[in-house]
Amino acid sequence: MKHNYRRSATWLMLGIAMCLVAASAVFSQQKSKCVFVDGECVEGFVYVPDFMTPEELKKHIDEKSSDIVIVDTAATLIWEEEHIPGAVSFPYRPNITPPIPLPRDKMLVVYCACKDHEDSSDMAKQLSLLGYTKVKVLKGGWFKWLDLKYETVSKADEEKKK
């Protein structure tokens, strides 16, 4: 019985090619350590949010500061029922894409009704990655604001004041 070396060589070459393709697929799936911050690659980027206390925010509200924008990450219907006075509705979503209707020249104070600032910290991170440089998270969030018995309003309340 004769051995067909051409057929064996073909299968050997096919096997080597499959191994190379599989190896390149594995290496291409390794995650890059590069995070794009405002279009620039920053290796080793770790986002750590800046915080603003409810007391500081209340002082800004009482002084009618025009330097801040309060951002509520709750769903629009929840925001319409009750929110911090002057807050704008910008519901949380896992991927923010431009255009973003928030000013870049003012301090954004982001808050949520989460136990550990999950949504507001993620929102602040996403905004920072999109080039927003003045972003803070309300320390203690919505529940700390309520615990301190600070004023809350509805959309209807704010429309009556206009």
Secondary structure by P-SEA (a helix, b strand, c coil): ccccaaaaaaaaaaaaaaaaaaaaaaaaaccccccccccccccbbbbbbbbbcaaaaaaaaaaccccbbbbbcccaaaaaaccccccccccccccccccccccccbbbbbbcccccaaaaaaaaaaaaaacccccccccccaaaaaaaccccccaaaaaaac
